[in-house]
Amino acid sequence: MNELIKLHDLHKSFFVRDVAIKAVDSITLTIKKGEILALTGPSGAGKSTLLHLIGLMDRPTSGEIFFNGENTAGMPENKRCSLRNQHIGFIFQFHHLLPEFTALENVILPGIIGGGKMERLLPVANKILREVGMSQRADHLPSQLSGGEQQRVAVARALMNEPEILLADEPTGNLDHETGETITGMLTEIVRTRKMTLVLVTHNKELERFSDRTARLLDGKIVE
């Protein structure tokens, strides 16, 4: 199994009243193609910050992030944006669907941002909505959907550009236990079928069983 992402001696600090707070502290980690990695640990351990660094949504204070062997440290912002759009899918606890757009329109949006043609994007979006069990709700606004349905649409949106890796930050944290289990099972089944990589941030130790490997963080460090 080849490596997709390699983190080398990664640090990220935030400054509060001129005092440096270490959110990520000297992390070295390899994420392999096709694996499901769970990032666990208590609140404030640095899980979300690490996920944002992996997804190139933020830059480290120091250290290196390699994506498919390419060092992203000196990569210009426009190239980072393109890489995120084409190769990385994001799923958040609060799904961040655009309220004025239908489920179908929300799913298509990453393809439009990536410069795709509507005649090609529509059948792809409809196929993905069927895959997540939302084809009958394609024309509904987010306000007309349940929490679980909205998260299914968020998963579909993350899959729109056929990314190599999905990054999920507490994707079931805003759902009841049963719905959360269903969403996680659906997500991991899709990832394994498509042979994608998934990095899953979770507080829920029960969800670790869906992963191939777990990295536990504490005070910005991987402790096990």
Buried (B, 14 or more C-beta within 10 A) or exposed (E): EEBBBBBBEBBBBEEEEEEEEBBBBBBEBEBBBBBBBBBBBEEBBBBBBBBBBBBBBBBBBEBBBBBEEEEBEEBEEEEBEBBBBBBBBBBBBEBBBEEEBBBBBBBBBBBEEEEBEEEEBBEBBBEBBEBBBBBEBBEBBBEEBEBBBBBBBBBBBBBBBEBBBBBBBBBBBBBEEEBBBBBBEBBBEBBBEBEBBBBBBBBBEEBBEBBBEBBBBBBBBBEE
